[in-house]
Structures are given as structure tokens and as C-alpha cells.
Amino acid sequence: MAGDGVKWEGLLRWSLSQADGTEPKRVLSDEERRWFMEAMTANSVDVIKRMKEITEVMKTPQDVLEAHGVTTADIEGMLEELQEHVESIDMANDLHSIGGLLPLLGYLRNYNAGIRAKAAEVVTTIVQNNPKSQQLVMEASGLDPLLSNLSSDPDVTVRSKALGAISSLIRNNKTGVNAFKLANGYAALRDALRSNDARFQRQALNLLQYLLQENTSDYSTAMELGFPRLMVHLASSDDSGVREAALGALLELARGSTSEGSSSFDKEDKLKQILQNRIDGISSMEAEDLGAVREERQLLDSLWSACYNEPSSLREKGLVVLPEEENPPQPPDVAGKFFEPPLRAWAANNPTRPPVPAVAEKKNESPLLLGPGPSEL
């Protein structure tokens, strides 16, 4: 087997023949048993051991890594591997216990933009649907470098990745939300809306809508910081995702204004004109194109009703919900029989299930190795 790699096709045929009844059951010979065990162990990895190795690399000073020929691309690849390992909630929580969380958070301040961005992605995976790791990251002051990157990093990708990590960190996390607000997080979201990056804008709008839904007391803050004017502008964006996200956030603010007796939206002539222009555009669409703007149609009608206390012309024309959309047929779940959902979502929906075994597919590349440690140089 050495030098030829594992013959997975042969291994698959062998395993199937043992289970499908095409060949009589028999006792494996010593040679067959060795071949099977080599095939399995050669393509598995001790996740905790590997995470400890990665942790040691993250702890190693940058100049020492460079002296050993380790490039920034190597480090990004290492972080990508770590991200795969911490897809398991157990492994994500273990990262702190083996000393890997703090050096990972340190990479958020790395001089290289690619490393800063990738570190934020790993943090996102660690805290997503994971209250324990959310708490660990908060206790390690992990929100601070994320907010700094969101607010002032010169690289928009780093800002976007930081925002994604913040969103996962503070969702369903009251401590995180309070810390976000105290650190002037709303101002950072406002700055994100002023960027020219559509994906970044969508992220900021989605987080803003979530925060307003969860914290009705923040309506006045959003008004004072000028969010309505920014969102009105984005409601006419050429990007459909930005438009829908802006309409959703405006709807949240409009409902809050209505409940507080405010009439700030009634006087927003620009908003009314933008909504009317979009309604006219949708009304002139061909029937086969209306499905692509289903959510936008509903948002437009709801926002118009919330702001102006009357149904939109889309409702009068029967375009809010089309007849075929009232009870849309559900497609058969064919793929679901063969594919599991992502590991983190699976774990979040199955909190009582036993932990996933700590075995992961080994990468084809050689592992990132160093020479003597810093103490031996």
C-alpha cells in the first residue's frame, strides 16, 4: 500500500460484499484484517491531538514561524482545518480547555488580512448555536477585536467576516447583546450600511432587524442614529437581497413607531415614493417573474400598511399572495434520505443525542509541521 495510497474503490467493494449477502460470511485472514485496519487508520486523525498541534502553531511567534518557512497561506490552511474540527460542538468547547481559544482570538489582530478574516470564520463556527462557547469567547474578551475589525479594518472582507462572527456570538446571548450596545455596536452597523459592498450591507441589515425584534427599547436608538434614512436609501438598491433586508428592517421600525404612537414614517415622502416606484415595477412584471419577488411583494404591502394605514395597490391587484402561493405543494424529500444536515445544525436540533466520534477525514496535504520549538532555538 505504501506509495500507492488507500484503494478506496476496492475497500468499498469489499465492505459492500460483506453486508449485501452476495458472498458467504467468512472469517477474515490476518492479511485482510491488517489491510482493512491500515486503510481505516491511514485516513483518520485524532482530532484532539491535531487541535493541540494547531494550538502550538498558533502560540508560536510569527517571526519564528517565518524562520521555519511557514507562510501566511499555510496558516490560513491550518485555520481552515481547525474550522472543520470545531464543527462538532464538543470539539468547539474543547478548544478552550486545550489552550487554543486565546491564540485564535489573537489571530483576529494579525497583520495579515487573510488570517484575520479566516480567524473570524473559525470563531463564527465555534459560537454558532453554542451557548457555552459564546460564554467562553465573551469571557476571553473576544468581542473586542471583532468590533474593532468591524469598525475600522481597511479590508472589507475582514469587516464582513467580523460582522458574521459578532452576529453568531450575540444571537440568543443577552450578555453579548448588552456588550455590543455598550461598545457602540449600533454605530458600527450604521457604518456598514454606508459601505458599497452589498453582502456587507445585507449582513448589517439582518443583524439590525434581529436586534430590533429582540430589543424593542432600541427603536429610539436606531431613530437617533439615522438608520431610517439609510434604510430608505437601501430600499431602492439594485441588489434584491439588500432591498428585502432593508424593507424588513424598515418594517420592524415602522411597527415599533406605530406601537409608540410615533408618526415619523408618515412624513417620509421619499420612502413613499420609493415604495410606490417598486410597487409599480412589480405590477408591470410578467406573471412568470412574480415568483422571484414573492417575499418583496409581501414586505412592500406590510410596510405600506404599517406606514400609511391602508393596503397597498399590490393587495388591490391581488399580487401580494398569488393563488398558487397560498398552499404551495411541498417537493418530495429525496435528498434528505441520503444527506445529513450540517453538523452544527444537527447538534443544535438534537441536544440529547450522544456526541459525534472525534474522527475526521484526513486532508490530502501534508500536515503543517515545525522544526524545534521556540525554547530549542
KEKE-3310 file (N, C-alpha, C; in steps of 0.2 Angstrom, whole numbers, plus 5000, padded with zeros to 4 digits):
npx = (5004:5010:5015:5006:4994:4978:4967:4952:4941:4942:4941:4928:4920:4923:4918:4905:4902:4902:4891:4880:4876:4880:4891:4896:4897:4913:4928:4939:4956:4972:4980:4970:4964:4974:4975:4963:4963:4974:4969:4959:4965:4974:4968:4961:4960:4966:4957:4958:4971:4976:4971:4978:4991:4989:4986:4998:5005:4998:5002:5015:5027:5026:5037:5046:5039:5040:5053:5055:5049:5036:5022:5009:4999:5000:4996:4983:4977:4979:4970:4958:4957:4956:4943:4935:4936:4931:4917:4910:4901:4906:4920:4922:4920:4930:4941:4945:4949:4960:4969:4968:4959:4962:4974:4969:4959:4969:4974:4964:4969:4980:4993:4991:4978:4971:4972:4966:4953:4950:4952:4941:4931:4932:4929:4916:4910:4913:4905:4892:4876:4879:4879:4888:4901:4899:4899:4912:4920:4915:4920:4933:4936:4933:4924:4929:4941:4934:4924:4932:4938:4927:4923:4934:4943:4954:4951:4937:4933:4938:4930:4918:4918:4921:4909:4900:4904:4902:4888:4884:4889:4882:4869:4854:4860:4861:4870:4880:4873:4871:4884:4888:4880:4884:4897:4896:4890:4879:4883:4893:4886:4879:4889:4893:4882:4884:4893:4900:4898:4888:4885:4890:4882:4869:4872:4873:4860:4852:4856:4853:4839:4836:4841:4832:4820:4822:4824:4815:4816:4826:4822:4822:4835:4840:4832:4838:4851:4850:4846:4834:4834:4845:4841:4830:4836:4843:4832:4830:4840:4850:4852:4844:4843:4848:4838:4827:4831:4832:4819:4813:4819:4815:4802:4801:4805:4795:4783:4787:4787:4773:4767:4772:4765:4771:4774:4783:4786:4776:4778:4788:4792:4800:4802:4789:4788:4798:4793:4781:4786:4793:4782:4775:4784:4784:4771:4770:4777:4779:4769:4777:4788:4785:4786:4799:4800:4793:4794:4797:4786:4777:4783:4783:4769:4766:4774:4769:4756:4759:4765:4756:4743:4734:4729:4741:4743:4746:4739:4726:4727:4728:4741:4749:4749:4749:4737:4742:4752:4746:4744:4757:4763:4773:4789:4795:4805:4818:4832:4835:4835:4847:4857:4864:4860:4870:4883:4883:4870:4863:4867:4862:4849:4847:4850:4851:4857:4870:4887:4897:4908:4926:4932:4939:4940:4955:4966:4972:4984:5000:5003:5004:5020:5032:5050:5061:5055:5051:5059:5070:5077)
npy = (4994:5006:5021:5020:5024:5023:5011:5015:5012:4998:4995:4999:4991:4979:4981:4982:4969:4962:4965:4964:4951:4945:4937:4923:4923:4924:4921:4933:4934:4936:4944:4951:4957:4966:4974:4980:4988:4996:5003:5011:5017:5025:5035:5042:5054:5059:5070:5079:5078:5083:5096:5101:5101:5111:5122:5124:5129:5141:5147:5150:5163:5175:5178:5167:5157:5161:5160:5147:5144:5144:5150:5163:5158:5145:5146:5150:5139:5130:5136:5134:5120:5118:5124:5115:5105:5110:5111:5101:5102:5098:5098:5111:5117:5111:5117:5128:5122:5116:5126:5133:5143:5157:5160:5159:5170:5179:5179:5187:5200:5199:5204:5201:5202:5191:5181:5187:5187:5174:5169:5175:5168:5155:5158:5161:5148:5142:5148:5147:5143:5138:5140:5138:5140:5153:5160:5157:5164:5177:5179:5178:5191:5191:5198:5211:5213:5209:5218:5229:5226:5226:5239:5247:5240:5240:5232:5226:5213:5207:5215:5211:5197:5198:5204:5194:5185:5192:5192:5179:5177:5185:5182:5176:5178:5187:5194:5196:5204:5215:5219:5222:5233:5243:5245:5253:5247:5248:5260:5255:5246:5255:5262:5251:5250:5260:5256:5251:5238:5225:5212:5214:5225:5218:5209:5218:5223:5212:5208:5220:5220:5209:5213:5223:5216:5209:5218:5229:5242:5248:5255:5269:5272:5268:5277:5289:5287:5289:5278:5275:5284:5279:5266:5268:5273:5262:5253:5255:5249:5241:5228:5213:5206:5216:5225:5218:5215:5228:5233:5224:5228:5241:5239:5233:5244:5253:5246:5247:5261:5263:5257:5265:5276:5285:5296:5296:5290:5292:5305:5303:5306:5302:5289:5284:5287:5279:5266:5266:5267:5255:5246:5249:5244:5230:5228:5228:5217:5202:5187:5175:5180:5185:5176:5176:5188:5186:5187:5200:5207:5204:5211:5224:5227:5225:5235:5246:5247:5247:5260:5269:5266:5259:5248:5242:5245:5234:5224:5227:5223:5210:5204:5202:5189:5176:5166:5152:5152:5151:5139:5131:5117:5104:5099:5082:5074:5070:5071:5072:5059:5054:5063:5071:5085:5100:5098:5106:5112:5100:5096:5106:5104:5092:5091:5081:5070:5058:5062:5066:5055:5058:5059:5063:5066:5065:5077:5078:5085:5087:5088:5103:5106:5110:5114:5113:5119:5135:5136:5128:5134)
npz = (5000:5003:4996:4986:4991:4999:4992:4989:4982:4980:4994:4997:4988:4994:5007:5005:5000:5011:5017:5009:5006:4995:4995:5004:5022:5031:5040:5042:5036:5043:5035:5027:5038:5043:5031:5030:5043:5041:5030:5036:5048:5042:5036:5045:5059:5075:5083:5094:5097:5085:5085:5096:5091:5082:5090:5096:5086:5083:5095:5093:5090:5076:5069:5072:5066:5052:5051:5050:5038:5037:5029:5027:5019:5023:5036:5035:5029:5039:5049:5042:5042:5056:5058:5052:5061:5073:5070:5076:5091:5103:5101:5098:5111:5118:5113:5120:5133:5129:5127:5115:5112:5116:5108:5095:5095:5096:5083:5077:5077:5069:5057:5044:5032:5027:5037:5048:5043:5041:5054:5060:5054:5059:5073:5071:5068:5080:5090:5085:5088:5100:5116:5127:5121:5117:5129:5133:5124:5126:5139:5137:5131:5118:5110:5108:5099:5087:5086:5084:5072:5064:5064:5060:5051:5037:5026:5018:5017:5029:5038:5035:5038:5052:5056:5054:5063:5075:5074:5076:5088:5097:5096:5104:5116:5129:5137:5127:5118:5126:5129:5116:5113:5122:5118:5107:5096:5087:5080:5073:5065:5057:5050:5042:5034:5026:5017:5001:4998:4994:5000:5013:5017:5018:5028:5039:5039:5042:5055:5062:5060:5068:5081:5083:5084:5095:5105:5109:5115:5109:5098:5098:5099:5086:5078:5082:5078:5064:5056:5049:5037:5030:5028:5020:5009:5005:5002:4989:4982:4969:4972:4975:4987:4997:4996:5001:5014:5019:5018:5027:5039:5040:5041:5054:5061:5058:5064:5077:5079:5076:5087:5097:5095:5086:5072:5063:5051:5043:5038:5029:5014:5004:5006:5003:4990:4985:4988:4981:4968:4967:4969:4957:4948:4950:4948:4934:4930:4921:4923:4925:4931:4944:4955:4959:4967:4978:4992:4993:4988:4998:5009:5005:5004:5018:5024:5018:5023:5037:5038:5032:5035:5026:5014:5001:4984:4978:4985:4981:4968:4969:4970:4981:4988:4977:4969:4967:4977:4989:4995:4993:4984:4992:4989:4985:4998:4993:4993:5006:5011:5009:5013:5027:5038:5040:5052:5064:5064:5065:5078:5086:5085:5090:5105:5115:5109:5108:5108:5093:5086:5088:5075:5060:5042:5034:5028:5011:5010:5016:5034:5043:5049:5061:5065:5078:5094:5100:5112:5109:5100)
capx = (5000:5014:5016:5000:4988:4972:4962:4946:4936:4942:4938:4921:4918:4924:4914:4898:4901:4902:4885:4874:4874:4882:4896:4895:4901:4919:4932:4945:4963:4976:4982:4964:4962:4979:4974:4957:4964:4978:4965:4955:4969:4978:4963:4958:4965:4965:4955:4960:4979:4978:4969:4983:4996:4987:4986:5005:5007:4995:5005:5022:5028:5026:5044:5048:5035:5043:5060:5054:5047:5028:5019:5003:4994:5000:4992:4976:4975:4978:4964:4953:4957:4953:4936:4932:4936:4926:4910:4907:4901:4911:4927:4922:4920:4936:4947:4947:4952:4967:4973:4968:4954:4965:4978:4964:4957:4974:4974:4960:4973:4986:4995:4988:4971:4968:4972:4961:4947:4949:4951:4934:4926:4933:4926:4909:4909:4914:4900:4886:4871:4883:4879:4894:4907:4898:4901:4919:4923:4914:4924:4940:4935:4933:4920:4933:4944:4929:4921:4937:4939:4921:4923:4940:4948:4954:4949:4930:4931:4939:4925:4912:4919:4920:4902:4897:4906:4898:4881:4883:4891:4877:4862:4851:4865:4859:4876:4883:4869:4872:4891:4888:4877:4889:4903:4894:4889:4875:4886:4897:4881:4877:4894:4892:4876:4886:4898:4897:4898:4881:4885:4891:4875:4864:4873:4871:4853:4849:4858:4849:4832:4836:4842:4826:4815:4823:4825:4810:4819:4832:4819:4824:4842:4840:4830:4843:4857:4848:4845:4828:4836:4850:4837:4826:4840:4845:4826:4830:4846:4849:4853:4837:4844:4849:4831:4822:4833:4831:4812:4812:4821:4811:4795:4802:4805:4788:4779:4789:4784:4766:4766:4773:4762:4775:4771:4789:4786:4770:4780:4794:4789:4805:4800:4783:4789:4802:4789:4777:4790:4794:4776:4773:4788:4782:4764:4771:4780:4776:4767:4782:4793:4782:4788:4806:4799:4787:4795:4797:4779:4774:4786:4780:4762:4766:4777:4764:4750:4761:4766:4751:4737:4730:4733:4745:4739:4748:4734:4720:4728:4729:4748:4753:4750:4746:4733:4746:4756:4743:4746:4762:4765:4780:4793:4797:4811:4823:4839:4835:4836:4854:4862:4863:4861:4877:4884:4881:4863:4861:4868:4858:4842:4847:4854:4851:4860:4877:4892:4899:4915:4931:4936:4938:4943:4962:4967:4977:4990:5004:5001:5009:5024:5038:5056:5062:5050:5055:5063:5075:5081)
capy = (5000:5012:5025:5020:5027:5018:5009:5016:5008:4991:4995:5000:4984:4973:4982:4981:4962:4959:4967:4963:4944:4942:4932:4920:4926:4920:4924:4937:4932:4941:4949:4955:4962:4971:4978:4984:4992:5001:5008:5015:5022:5029:5040:5045:5058:5060:5077:5082:5078:5088:5103:5103:5103:5118:5127:5125:5133:5147:5150:5151:5169:5175:5178:5160:5153:5163:5157:5139:5144:5144:5156:5165:5153:5139:5147:5150:5132:5127:5138:5130:5113:5119:5126:5108:5101:5113:5110:5097:5107:5096:5100:5118:5118:5108:5121:5132:5118:5114:5132:5136:5149:5163:5162:5160:5176:5184:5180:5192:5206:5198:5209:5199:5202:5184:5177:5190:5185:5166:5168:5176:5162:5150:5160:5160:5141:5139:5151:5146:5138:5135:5145:5138:5144:5160:5162:5157:5169:5183:5179:5180:5197:5190:5203:5217:5213:5208:5225:5234:5224:5228:5246:5251:5237:5243:5226:5225:5206:5206:5218:5206:5191:5200:5205:5187:5182:5195:5190:5172:5177:5189:5179:5172:5179:5194:5197:5198:5210:5221:5222:5225:5240:5247:5246:5257:5242:5251:5265:5251:5244:5261:5262:5245:5251:5265:5254:5249:5230:5223:5207:5218:5228:5213:5206:5223:5224:5206:5209:5226:5218:5204:5216:5227:5212:5206:5223:5235:5248:5250:5258:5276:5272:5267:5283:5294:5286:5290:5272:5275:5287:5274:5260:5271:5273:5255:5250:5256:5246:5236:5221:5211:5204:5222:5228:5214:5216:5235:5233:5220:5232:5247:5236:5232:5251:5256:5243:5250:5268:5263:5255:5270:5282:5290:5297:5298:5287:5295:5311:5301:5306:5299:5282:5283:5287:5273:5260:5266:5265:5247:5243:5250:5240:5224:5227:5228:5211:5196:5183:5171:5184:5187:5171:5178:5193:5184:5190:5208:5209:5204:5216:5231:5228:5226:5241:5252:5246:5250:5267:5274:5264:5257:5242:5244:5244:5227:5220:5228:5220:5203:5202:5201:5182:5174:5160:5146:5153:5151:5132:5128:5110:5103:5094:5076:5075:5065:5072:5071:5052:5052:5068:5074:5092:5102:5095:5111:5112:5094:5096:5111:5102:5086:5092:5075:5064:5057:5066:5063:5052:5063:5056:5067:5065:5067:5081:5076:5089:5086:5092:5109:5104:5115:5111:5114:5124:5141:5135:5125:5138)
capz = (5000:5003:4990:4981:4994:5000:4987:4992:4977:4982:5001:4996:4986:5000:5013:5002:4999:5017:5020:5005:5006:4989:4997:5011:5028:5032:5045:5039:5037:5046:5030:5026:5043:5043:5026:5032:5048:5038:5026:5041:5052:5037:5034:5051:5063:5082:5082:5099:5096:5079:5088:5101:5087:5079:5095:5097:5080:5084:5100:5091:5087:5069:5067:5072:5060:5046:5051:5048:5031:5037:5026:5029:5016:5027:5042:5033:5028:5046:5052:5038:5045:5063:5057:5051:5068:5078:5068:5082:5097:5109:5099:5099:5118:5120:5111:5126:5138:5127:5126:5108:5110:5116:5102:5090:5096:5095:5076:5074:5076:5065:5052:5038:5032:5026:5043:5052:5041:5042:5061:5062:5052:5064:5079:5069:5068:5087:5094:5082:5091:5105:5122:5131:5118:5117:5135:5134:5120:5129:5145:5134:5128:5110:5106:5107:5092:5082:5085:5081:5065:5060:5064:5057:5047:5030:5022:5018:5019:5036:5041:5034:5042:5059:5057:5054:5070:5080:5074:5079:5095:5102:5095:5109:5121:5132:5139:5121:5115:5130:5127:5109:5113:5126:5114:5102:5091:5083:5076:5068:5060:5053:5045:5037:5029:5021:5013:4994:4997:4995:5005:5020:5019:5019:5035:5044:5040:5045:5062:5064:5061:5074:5087:5085:5086:5102:5110:5107:5118:5104:5092:5098:5097:5079:5075:5084:5074:5057:5052:5044:5031:5027:5025:5014:5003:5003:4999:4981:4979:4964:4974:4978:4994:5001:4996:5005:5020:5021:5019:5033:5045:5040:5044:5061:5064:5057:5069:5083:5079:5077:5094:5102:5093:5083:5065:5059:5045:5039:5034:5025:5007:5000:5007:5000:4983:4983:4989:4975:4962:4967:4968:4950:4944:4951:4945:4927:4928:4918:4928:4927:4935:4950:4960:4961:4971:4982:4999:4992:4987:5005:5013:5002:5006:5025:5026:5016:5028:5043:5037:5029:5037:5021:5010:4995:4977:4976:4988:4977:4962:4970:4969:4987:4988:4971:4971:4968:4983:4996:4998:4988:4985:4995:4985:4989:5001:4990:4995:5014:5013:5008:5016:5034:5038:5043:5059:5069:5064:5068:5085:5089:5085:5094:5111:5119:5106:5110:5104:5087:5087:5086:5069:5054:5036:5034:5022:5007:5010:5022:5040:5045:5055:5063:5067:5085:5096:5102:5118:5107:5095)
cpx = (5004:5016:5010:4994:4983:4968:4955:4940:4936:4939:4931:4918:4918:4919:4906:4897:4900:4895:4879:4872:4876:4888:4895:4900:4907:4923:4938:4952:4966:4978:4976:4963:4967:4977:4968:4959:4969:4974:4961:4959:4973:4974:4959:4963:4962:4963:4958:4968:4980:4976:4975:4989:4995:4988:4993:5008:5005:4999:5012:5022:5028:5033:5047:5045:5039:5050:5060:5051:5039:5026:5012:4998:4994:4995:4985:4973:4975:4972:4958:4952:4954:4946:4932:4931:4931:4919:4907:4907:4906:4918:4928:4923:4927:4942:4949:4951:4959:4971:4973:4963:4958:4970:4974:4962:4963:4975:4969:4964:4980:4987:4992:4981:4967:4967:4967:4954:4945:4948:4944:4929:4927:4929:4918:4907:4909:4907:4893:4882:4875:4884:4886:4900:4906:4900:4909:4922:4921:4919:4932:4941:4936:4929:4924:4937:4939:4926:4926:4938:4933:4921:4928:4945:4948:4951:4942:4929:4932:4933:4919:4912:4918:4912:4898:4898:4902:4891:4880:4885:4886:4870:4860:4856:4864:4865:4880:4880:4871:4879:4891:4885:4882:4895:4901:4893:4885:4878:4890:4892:4880:4883:4894:4887:4879:4891:4895:4897:4891:4880:4885:4885:4870:4865:4871:4864:4850:4850:4854:4842:4831:4836:4835:4820:4816:4823:4821:4813:4824:4829:4822:4831:4843:4838:4835:4849:4856:4848:4839:4830:4841:4846:4832:4830:4842:4838:4826:4836:4845:4850:4847:4838:4845:4842:4827:4824:4832:4823:4810:4814:4817:4804:4795:4802:4798:4783:4780:4786:4777:4764:4767:4770:4765:4773:4777:4789:4781:4773:4786:4792:4794:4803:4794:4784:4793:4797:4784:4780:4791:4788:4774:4777:4786:4775:4765:4775:4776:4774:4772:4787:4791:4785:4795:4806:4794:4788:4794:4790:4776:4776:4783:4773:4762:4768:4772:4759:4753:4762:4760:4744:4732:4733:4736:4741:4741:4742:4728:4721:4729:4736:4752:4754:4746:4742:4737:4751:4753:4744:4751:4763:4772:4783:4795:4804:4815:4830:4840:4836:4843:4859:4859:4863:4868:4877:4882:4874:4860:4862:4864:4851:4841:4852:4855:4855:4867:4882:4895:4906:4920:4935:4934:4942:4950:4963:4972:4984:4994:5003:5006:5013:5030:5044:5056:5058:5054:5060:5070:5079:5087)
cpy = (5006:5015:5025:5023:5022:5017:5009:5012:5001:4990:4995:4994:4979:4974:4980:4973:4959:4960:4965:4956:4941:4937:4929:4923:4921:4924:4927:4934:4937:4946:4954:4960:4967:4976:4983:4990:4998:5006:5013:5020:5027:5035:5043:5049:5059:5068:5081:5083:5083:5095:5105:5105:5110:5123:5129:5130:5140:5151:5153:5158:5169:5175:5171:5156:5155:5160:5150:5139:5143:5150:5158:5161:5147:5140:5147:5143:5129:5129:5135:5123:5114:5121:5119:5104:5104:5114:5106:5102:5104:5098:5107:5120:5116:5113:5126:5128:5116:5120:5135:5142:5156:5165:5162:5167:5181:5185:5185:5199:5205:5203:5207:5198:5195:5180:5180:5188:5178:5165:5169:5171:5157:5151:5159:5153:5139:5142:5149:5141:5135:5140:5144:5141:5151:5163:5163:5163:5176:5184:5181:5186:5197:5195:5209:5218:5212:5215:5230:5232:5226:5235:5250:5247:5239:5238:5225:5217:5204:5209:5214:5200:5193:5201:5198:5184:5185:5193:5184:5172:5180:5186:5175:5173:5186:5197:5200:5204:5216:5224:5225:5232:5245:5249:5250:5253:5245:5256:5261:5248:5249:5262:5257:5247:5256:5263:5252:5242:5228:5217:5210:5221:5223:5210:5211:5224:5218:5207:5214:5223:5213:5208:5220:5222:5209:5212:5229:5242:5251:5254:5266:5277:5272:5274:5288:5294:5287:5283:5272:5278:5283:5269:5262:5271:5266:5251:5251:5253:5241:5229:5219:5209:5210:5225:5225:5215:5223:5236:5230:5224:5238:5245:5235:5239:5254:5253:5246:5257:5268:5262:5260:5277:5287:5290:5298:5295:5290:5301:5309:5301:5302:5291:5280:5283:5281:5267:5260:5265:5258:5244:5243:5245:5233:5223:5226:5222:5206:5191:5178:5174:5185:5182:5173:5184:5192:5188:5198:5210:5209:5210:5223:5232:5229:5232:5247:5252:5249:5257:5272:5271:5262:5252:5245:5242:5237:5222:5221:5224:5212:5200:5201:5193:5179:5167:5153:5146:5152:5144:5129:5121:5109:5098:5088:5077:5069:5065:5070:5064:5050:5057:5070:5081:5094:5100:5100:5112:5106:5094:5101:5108:5095:5086:5085:5069:5064:5061:5062:5060:5057:5060:5060:5065:5068:5071:5077:5079:5086:5090:5098:5107:5109:5111:5112:5119:5130:5141:5132:5129:5142)
cpz = (5000:4997:4985:4984:4995:4994:4989:4988:4979:4989:5001:4994:4991:5005:5011:5002:5005:5020:5016:5003:4999:4990:5004:5016:5029:5037:5041:5040:5040:5041:5028:5032:5044:5037:5027:5037:5046:5034:5031:5044:5048:5035:5039:5055:5070:5082:5088:5099:5090:5082:5093:5097:5084:5084:5096:5092:5081:5090:5098:5088:5080:5066:5067:5067:5054:5045:5049:5041:5031:5034:5028:5025:5020:5033:5041:5032:5035:5049:5048:5041:5052:5063:5056:5057:5073:5075:5073:5088:5103:5107:5100:5106:5121:5118:5116:5131:5136:5126:5120:5107:5110:5110:5096:5090:5094:5087:5073:5074:5072:5059:5045:5037:5031:5032:5048:5050:5042:5050:5063:5060:5057:5071:5077:5070:5076:5091:5091:5085:5097:5111:5126:5128:5117:5123:5136:5130:5123:5135:5143:5131:5120:5106:5104:5100:5086:5081:5082:5074:5061:5059:5059:5052:5040:5025:5023:5020:5026:5040:5041:5038:5050:5061:5058:5061:5075:5080:5077:5086:5100:5101:5101:5115:5124:5134:5133:5118:5119:5129:5121:5109:5117:5123:5108:5095:5085:5078:5071:5063:5055:5048:5040:5032:5024:5016:5006:4993:4999:5001:5012:5022:5021:5026:5040:5045:5043:5053:5065:5065:5067:5080:5089:5087:5093:5107:5107:5110:5113:5098:5092:5097:5089:5075:5076:5079:5066:5053:5047:5037:5027:5024:5020:5008:5000:5000:4992:4978:4973:4966:4978:4985:4999:5001:5001:5012:5023:5022:5025:5039:5045:5043:5051:5064:5064:5062:5075:5084:5080:5084:5099:5100:5089:5075:5061:5052:5040:5035:5030:5018:5003:5000:5003:4992:4981:4983:4983:4969:4961:4966:4960:4946:4944:4948:4937:4925:4925:4924:4930:4931:4942:4956:4963:4966:4976:4989:4998:4992:4994:5009:5011:5005:5014:5027:5024:5021:5035:5043:5036:5031:5032:5017:5003:4989:4975:4979:4983:4971:4963:4969:4975:4988:4982:4973:4972:4974:4989:4999:4993:4989:4988:4991:4989:4992:4999:4993:5003:5016:5012:5011:5023:5033:5041:5050:5064:5070:5067:5075:5089:5089:5088:5100:5115:5115:5108:5106:5098:5088:5085:5081:5063:5048:5036:5027:5017:5008:5016:5028:5041:5051:5055:5065:5075:5088:5098:5107:5115:5102:5098)
residu = (MET:ALA:GLY:ASP:GLY:VAL:LYS:TRP:GLU:GLY:LEU:LEU:ARG:TRP:SER:LEU:SER:GLN:ALA:ASP:GLY:THR:GLU:PRO:LYS:ARG:VAL:LEU:SER:ASP:GLU:GLU:ARG:ARG:TRP:PHE:MET:GLU:ALA:MET:THR:ALA:ASN:SER:VAL:ASP:VAL:ILE:LYS:ARG:MET:LYS:GLU:ILE:THR:GLU:VAL:MET:LYS:THR:PRO:GLN:ASP:VAL:LEU:GLU:ALA:HIS:GLY:VAL:THR:THR:ALA:ASP:ILE:GLU:GLY:MET:LEU:GLU:GLU:LEU:GLN:GLU:HIS:VAL:GLU:SER:ILE:ASP:MET:ALA:ASN:ASP:LEU:HIS:SER:ILE:GLY:GLY:LEU:LEU:PRO:LEU:LEU:GLY:TYR:LEU:ARG:ASN:TYR:ASN:ALA:GLY:ILE:ARG:ALA:LYS:ALA:ALA:GLU:VAL:VAL:THR:THR:ILE:VAL:GLN:ASN:ASN:PRO:LYS:SER:GLN:GLN:LEU:VAL:MET:GLU:ALA:SER:GLY:LEU:ASP:PRO:LEU:LEU:SER:ASN:LEU:SER:SER:ASP:PRO:ASP:VAL:THR:VAL:ARG:SER:LYS:ALA:LEU:GLY:ALA:ILE:SER:SER:LEU:ILE:ARG:ASN:ASN:LYS:THR:GLY:VAL:ASN:ALA:PHE:LYS:LEU:ALA:ASN:GLY:TYR:ALA:ALA:LEU:ARG:ASP:ALA:LEU:ARG:SER:ASN:ASP:ALA:ARG:PHE:GLN:ARG:GLN:ALA:LEU:ASN:LEU:LEU:GLN:TYR:LEU:LEU:GLN:GLU:ASN:THR:SER:ASP:TYR:SER:THR:ALA:MET:GLU:LEU:GLY:PHE:PRO:ARG:LEU:MET:VAL:HIS:LEU:ALA:SER:SER:ASP:ASP:SER:GLY:VAL:ARG:GLU:ALA:ALA:LEU:GLY:ALA:LEU:LEU:GLU:LEU:ALA:ARG:GLY:SER:THR:SER:GLU:GLY:SER:SER:SER:PHE:ASP:LYS:GLU:ASP:LYS:LEU:LYS:GLN:ILE:LEU:GLN:ASN:ARG:ILE:ASP:GLY:ILE:SER:SER:MET:GLU:ALA:GLU:ASP:LEU:GLY:ALA:VAL:ARG:GLU:GLU:ARG:GLN:LEU:LEU:ASP:SER:LEU:TRP:SER:ALA:CYS:TYR:ASN:GLU:PRO:SER:SER:LEU:ARG:GLU:LYS:GLY:LEU:VAL:VAL:LEU:PRO:GLU:GLU:GLU:ASN:PRO:PRO:GLN:PRO:PRO:ASP:VAL:ALA:GLY:LYS:PHE:PHE:GLU:PRO:PRO:LEU:ARG:ALA:TRP:ALA:ALA:ASN:ASN:PRO:THR:ARG:PRO:PRO:VAL:PRO:ALA:VAL:ALA:GLU:LYS:LYS:ASN:GLU:SER:PRO:LEU:LEU:LEU:GLY:PRO:GLY:PRO:SER:GLU:LEU)
# end
